[in-house]
Amino acid sequence: MNEPNKLPSAEDLDARLKRAQEREAKLRQGSDTPRSSALGQAMRVGIELVAGVAVGSLIGYLLDHWLGTRPWLMILFFFLGSGAGMMNVYRVAGASGGSFGKQRSGDEHDRGA
């Protein structure tokens, strides 16, 4: 009968680790990574833009309600939120290194200027 408090040996642990790594490698090879990555990127860009506008508008609305300055702060914060959302989209697009963030080979950065 097996002892309940007995720890697995190092060889057993190593074999289980290798099997898990092999299974993960097989899953990575079979997945549709480029398409899912592009879909995730598109969703993130949309959410970043909408969230910036929504948060800015909400802050403006709450400040207007609190200070009694309707609708001026909401309009101001709508534009600030829109700008913040666009900056976030620009950062996401530039950091992706994909088709819309890649530099061309003749750019100034490549020549050291």
N, C-alpha and C positions, 0 to 999 in steps of 0.2 A: 504494500500500500504506500502511496506517496505521502511524504511528510508535508504538512501544510505550511511550515515555516521555512522550508528549504528554498534558497535563492537559486535562480537559473545560473548556469555556468557562463563564462565569458564566450565560449565557443557557440553556445546556443543563442546568446544575445547577438553575436556577430552574424550568424546565419539568418536570424530573423530580420536583422537590419538590411542585409544584402537582398533578401526577398522583397522587402518593402521598397527599396530603392529601384529594383527591377520593375516592380509593378507601377511605380510612379513614372519611370521612364517610358513604359509602354503607353500609359495614359497620355503623356505629353505628346508622343508621336502621333497618336490617333486623334487628337483634338483639332478643332478648326480654329486655331489661335488667331490668324490674321483677321478673319471675319469678326470674331467675337471681340477682338481688341479694337477694331474700327467701330463697332457698334457701341462699345463701352466709351470710347473717345467721343463719339457723337452725342451720347447721352450726357456725358460730363460737361461738354461745351454748352448744351442747352440748359442744363440745370444751373451751371455757373451764371449764365446770363439772366435767367429768370429769378434766381435767388438774389442777385444783386439789386435788381429792380424792385423786387418784393420787399426786401429788408429796408432799402432806402425809403420806399413809399410808406411802409409801416412806421418807421421812426419819425418821418415827417408828419404823418397823421397824428401820432401820439403826442408829439411836441405841439402841434397846432391845437389839439384838444386841451392840452394842459395849459398852454400860454394864451389861448384865445386868438390866435393870429391866422385863422383859416383864410384861404388855402395856401398861403405863401410858403410856409415851411415844408408842406407836403410837395409842392412844386419843386422847391429847391432840392429837397432830399431825393425826389424822383430822379432828377438829373444827376445828382451825385451817385446814387445807386446804379443808374444806367452806365455812368462812366466806370464805376468800380467793376460792374459786371463785364464790360467790354475789356477792361484791363486783365481780368481773370481769364477771359476767353483767349486773349492775345498770349498770355503766359502759357496756358495749356497748349495752344497751337505751336508755340515756339519750343516748348519742352518736349513735344511729342517726337520730334525728329522724323516725322512722317512726311508725307507729300507736301503738306502746307507749312512746314517749319524748317525744311532743309535748305541749306545754303547752296548756291551754285558754285562751281569750281572757280569762276572768275571774279568772285566778290573781293572787296578790299581786305576783308579779314584774312583771306587765304594768302594774300601777298605781303602781309605784315604791315600794311599802311595804317 
